[in-house]
C-alpha cells in the first residue's frame, strides 16, 4: 500500500512493481496520509520523507504505529526533497 497526496510518481512505481513481479501486491492511493486508515494491520510501515505531513517525526511515528501489527516494524528516514530534485545531498 502506498499513500500520497500526489500521484506524481505512481506510474513509475507501477512500472517498477511490474518489472519486479510484485504488481499484484501493490495498491497506490492518492489520499492525505494523515487521514488514511487501513482495514488491516501492517507488518512493515515505511515513512520516508513524509514526517512533515504530521508536523514532525514523533507524530509521524505514532501514526505509523497505529497501522502496525503487534510484532510489526517501522522504518523511518528523514529526507530532503529539494536535494533529491536538485541532485544535491542534504
Residue frames as a rotation matrix with the C-alpha (Angstrom) as fourth column:
UNK 1
0.586 0.810 0.000 0.00
0.810 -0.586 0.000 0.00
0.000 0.000 -1.000 0.00
UNK 2
-0.685 -0.728 0.040 1.36
0.728 -0.685 -0.010 3.38
0.034 0.022 0.999 -0.94
UNK 3
0.499 0.847 -0.182 -0.42
0.861 -0.509 -0.011 6.56
-0.101 -0.151 -0.983 0.14
UNK 4
-0.698 -0.681 -0.221 0.49
0.631 -0.731 0.259 10.01
-0.338 0.042 0.940 -1.13
UNK 5
0.128 0.759 -0.638 -1.42
0.224 -0.649 -0.727 13.21
-0.966 -0.050 -0.253 -1.69
UNK 6
0.157 -0.164 -0.974 0.26
-0.888 -0.455 -0.066 13.46
-0.432 0.875 -0.217 -5.09
UNK 7
0.736 0.113 0.667 0.22
0.098 0.958 -0.271 10.69
-0.670 0.265 0.694 -7.66
UNK 8
0.610 -0.516 -0.602 3.25
-0.768 -0.571 -0.289 12.15
-0.195 0.638 -0.745 -9.46
UNK 9
-0.443 -0.893 -0.082 5.40
-0.891 0.428 0.149 9.04
-0.098 0.139 -0.985 -9.04
UNK 10
0.164 0.605 0.779 2.69
-0.534 0.719 -0.446 6.40
-0.830 -0.343 0.441 -9.22
UNK 11
0.876 0.178 -0.449 3.22
-0.483 0.361 -0.798 5.48
0.020 0.916 0.402 -12.89
UNK 12
0.009 -0.961 -0.278 6.91
-0.721 0.187 -0.668 4.81
0.693 0.206 -0.691 -12.37
UNK 13
-0.448 -0.106 0.888 6.17
-0.825 0.432 -0.365 2.91
-0.345 -0.896 -0.280 -9.15
UNK 14
0.593 0.734 0.331 3.73
-0.487 0.655 -0.579 0.68
-0.641 0.182 0.745 -11.03
UNK 15
0.678 -0.431 -0.596 6.33
-0.550 0.242 -0.800 0.06
0.488 0.870 -0.073 -13.76
UNK 16
-0.385 -0.897 0.216 8.96
-0.805 0.212 -0.554 -0.93
0.451 -0.387 -0.804 -11.21
UNK 17
-0.159 0.417 0.895 6.50
-0.729 0.562 -0.392 -3.17
-0.666 -0.715 0.214 -9.39
UNK 18
0.863 0.473 -0.177 5.65
-0.448 0.555 -0.701 -4.91
-0.233 0.684 0.691 -12.67
UNK 19
0.327 -0.838 -0.437 9.34
-0.616 0.161 -0.771 -5.36
0.717 0.521 -0.464 -13.52
UNK 20
-0.603 -0.584 0.543 9.92
-0.775 0.269 -0.572 -6.80
0.188 -0.766 -0.615 -10.04
UNK 21
-0.579 0.430 -0.692 6.97
0.077 0.874 0.479 -9.17
0.811 0.224 -0.540 -10.26
UNK 22
-0.793 0.273 -0.544 5.07
0.588 0.114 -0.800 -7.65
-0.156 -0.955 -0.251 -7.32
UNK 23
-0.876 0.452 0.167 2.46
-0.324 -0.809 0.491 -5.54
0.357 0.376 0.855 -9.14
UNK 24
-0.114 0.883 -0.455 -0.30
0.155 0.469 0.870 -7.91
0.981 0.029 -0.191 -8.00
UNK 25
0.055 0.071 -0.996 0.53
0.975 0.211 0.069 -6.98
0.215 -0.975 -0.057 -4.39
UNK 26
-0.877 -0.451 -0.165 0.72
0.472 -0.874 -0.118 -3.21
-0.091 -0.182 0.979 -4.88
UNK 27
0.326 0.926 0.192 -2.03
0.924 -0.355 0.144 -0.73
0.201 0.130 -0.971 -4.15
UNK 28
-0.829 -0.558 0.010 -1.49
0.552 -0.822 -0.140 3.01
0.086 -0.110 0.990 -4.51
UNK 29
0.288 0.944 -0.163 -3.90
0.958 -0.282 0.056 5.59
0.007 -0.172 -0.985 -3.13
UNK 30
-0.614 -0.326 0.719 -3.96
0.341 -0.931 -0.130 9.30
0.711 0.166 0.683 -3.83
UNK 31
0.597 0.766 -0.239 -5.06
0.465 -0.087 0.881 10.42
0.654 -0.637 -0.408 -0.40
UNK 32
0.257 -0.454 0.853 -3.99
-0.700 -0.696 -0.160 12.57
0.666 -0.556 -0.497 2.52
UNK 33
-0.288 -0.473 -0.833 -1.83
0.132 0.842 -0.524 10.20
0.949 -0.260 -0.180 4.57
UNK 34
-0.940 -0.056 0.336 -2.93
-0.305 -0.302 -0.903 11.89
0.152 -0.952 0.267 7.80
UNK 35
-0.108 0.980 0.165 -6.49
-0.963 -0.062 -0.261 10.75
-0.245 -0.187 0.951 7.08
UNK 36
-0.122 0.002 -0.993 -5.68
-0.624 0.778 0.078 7.29
0.772 0.629 -0.094 5.74
UNK 37
-0.026 0.151 0.988 -6.99
-0.879 0.467 -0.095 4.34
-0.476 -0.871 0.121 7.76
UNK 38
-0.667 -0.297 -0.684 -6.13
-0.616 0.736 0.281 0.79
0.420 0.608 -0.674 6.83
UNK 39
0.489 0.872 -0.020 -8.62
-0.763 0.439 0.475 -2.04
0.423 -0.216 0.880 7.18
UNK 40
0.850 -0.262 -0.458 -5.78
0.361 0.922 0.143 -4.37
0.384 -0.286 0.878 8.18
UNK 41
0.752 -0.654 -0.081 -2.65
-0.223 -0.369 0.902 -4.18
-0.620 -0.660 -0.423 10.30
UNK 42
0.758 -0.553 -0.346 0.71
-0.437 -0.037 -0.899 -3.91
0.484 0.832 -0.270 8.54
UNK 43
0.742 -0.614 -0.268 3.83
0.670 0.684 0.289 -5.99
0.006 -0.395 0.919 9.11
UNK 44
-0.435 -0.890 -0.135 6.01
0.853 -0.455 0.256 -3.05
-0.289 -0.004 0.957 7.98
UNK 45
0.823 0.567 -0.027 5.28
0.533 -0.788 -0.308 0.67
-0.196 0.239 -0.951 7.75
UNK 46
-0.293 -0.908 0.298 7.71
0.955 -0.290 0.056 2.89
0.035 0.301 0.953 5.84
UNK 47
0.854 0.414 -0.316 7.87
0.421 -0.906 -0.048 6.62
-0.306 -0.092 -0.948 6.44
UNK 48
-0.200 -0.948 0.247 10.46
0.914 -0.090 0.396 8.07
-0.353 0.305 0.884 4.10
UNK 49
-0.939 -0.275 0.204 10.46
0.330 -0.887 0.322 11.83
0.093 0.370 0.925 3.81
UNK 50
-0.246 0.939 0.240 6.85
0.324 -0.154 0.934 12.11
0.914 0.307 -0.266 4.94
UNK 51
-0.390 0.075 -0.918 7.12
0.921 0.039 -0.388 13.12
0.007 -0.996 -0.084 8.60
UNK 52
-0.998 -0.011 -0.055 6.39
0.010 -1.000 0.021 16.72
-0.055 0.021 0.998 7.58
UNK 53
-0.448 0.893 -0.040 2.81
-0.024 0.032 0.999 15.63
0.894 0.449 0.007 6.78
UNK 54
0.350 0.538 -0.767 2.31
0.723 0.365 0.586 15.01
0.595 -0.760 -0.262 10.51
UNK 55
0.949 -0.010 0.316 4.22
-0.152 -0.891 0.428 18.10
0.277 -0.454 -0.847 11.66
UNK 56
0.055 -0.967 0.247 7.35
-0.993 -0.079 -0.087 16.28
0.103 -0.241 -0.965 12.82
UNK 57
-0.541 -0.435 -0.720 8.87
-0.500 0.855 -0.140 12.85
0.676 0.284 -0.680 13.34
UNK 58
-0.966 0.110 0.235 7.27
-0.149 0.504 -0.851 11.79
-0.212 -0.857 -0.471 16.65
UNK 59
-0.054 0.998 -0.026 3.66
-0.618 -0.054 -0.784 12.30
-0.784 -0.026 0.620 15.48
UNK 60
0.139 0.036 -0.990 4.56
-0.940 0.318 -0.121 10.50
0.310 0.947 0.078 12.23
UNK 61
-0.804 -0.486 -0.343 5.91
-0.345 0.850 -0.398 7.54
0.485 -0.202 -0.851 14.19
UNK 62
-0.681 0.651 0.335 2.76
-0.301 0.168 -0.939 7.50
-0.667 -0.740 0.082 16.34
UNK 63
0.252 0.803 -0.541 0.59
-0.865 -0.064 -0.498 7.45
-0.434 0.593 0.678 13.21
UNK 64
-0.201 -0.411 -0.889 2.73
-0.764 0.634 -0.120 4.68
0.613 0.655 -0.442 11.68
UNK 65
-0.965 -0.211 0.157 2.39
-0.259 0.663 -0.702 2.68
0.044 -0.718 -0.695 14.88
UNK 66
-0.258 0.953 0.161 -1.39
-0.655 -0.050 -0.754 2.92
-0.710 -0.300 0.637 14.65
UNK 67
0.466 0.402 -0.788 -1.20
-0.879 0.309 -0.362 0.80
0.098 0.862 0.498 11.46
UNK 68
-0.431 -0.839 -0.332 1.21
-0.776 0.532 -0.338 -1.86
0.461 0.112 -0.881 12.76
UNK 69
0.559 0.397 -0.728 0.60
0.006 0.876 0.482 -5.44
0.829 -0.274 0.487 13.73
UNK 70
0.988 -0.101 0.118 1.81
-0.123 -0.045 0.991 -6.26
-0.095 -0.994 -0.057 17.26
UNK 71
0.355 -0.912 0.206 5.19
0.452 0.360 0.816 -7.53
-0.819 -0.197 0.540 16.02
UNK 72
0.803 0.061 0.593 5.45
0.585 -0.275 -0.763 -5.07
0.117 0.959 -0.257 13.13
UNK 73
-0.202 -0.947 -0.250 8.36
0.868 -0.291 0.402 -2.84
-0.454 -0.136 0.881 12.16
UNK 74
0.919 0.334 -0.207 8.52
0.217 -0.871 -0.441 0.88
-0.328 0.360 -0.873 11.38
UNK 75
-0.149 -0.946 0.287 11.27
0.951 -0.058 0.304 2.08
-0.271 0.318 0.908 9.06
UNK 76
0.875 0.450 -0.180 11.61
0.415 -0.887 -0.202 5.86
-0.250 0.103 -0.963 9.01
UNK 77
-0.247 -0.955 0.165 14.06
0.943 -0.197 0.268 8.18
-0.224 0.222 0.949 7.32
UNK 78
0.322 0.206 -0.924 14.33
0.101 -0.978 -0.183 11.92
-0.942 -0.034 -0.335 7.12
UNK 79
-0.044 -0.292 0.955 14.54
0.971 0.211 0.109 13.10
-0.234 0.933 0.274 3.56
UNK 80
-0.290 -0.122 -0.949 15.39
0.010 -0.992 0.125 16.36
-0.957 0.027 0.289 1.88
UNK 81
0.467 0.590 0.659 13.15
0.623 0.310 -0.718 16.65
-0.628 0.746 -0.223 -1.17
UNK 82
0.871 -0.172 -0.459 14.92
-0.387 -0.817 -0.428 19.70
-0.301 0.551 -0.778 -2.57
UNK 83
-0.154 -0.981 0.119 18.16
-0.729 0.195 0.656 17.72
-0.667 0.014 -0.745 -2.52
UNK 84
-0.188 0.159 0.969 16.52
0.369 0.926 -0.080 14.82
-0.910 0.342 -0.232 -4.32
UNK 85
0.811 0.559 0.174 15.18
0.392 -0.298 -0.871 17.10
-0.435 0.774 -0.460 -7.02
UNK 86
0.791 -0.523 -0.317 18.42
-0.601 -0.761 -0.244 19.05
-0.113 0.384 -0.916 -7.50
UNK 87
0.688 -0.558 -0.465 20.73
0.197 0.759 -0.620 16.06
0.699 0.335 0.632 -7.07
UNK 88
-0.199 -0.749 0.631 22.48
-0.553 -0.446 -0.704 17.70
0.809 -0.490 -0.326 -4.10
UNK 89
-0.288 0.060 -0.956 22.98
0.666 0.730 -0.155 15.90
0.689 -0.681 -0.250 -0.83
UNK 90
0.560 0.564 0.607 21.21
-0.093 -0.685 0.722 17.38
0.823 -0.461 -0.331 2.18
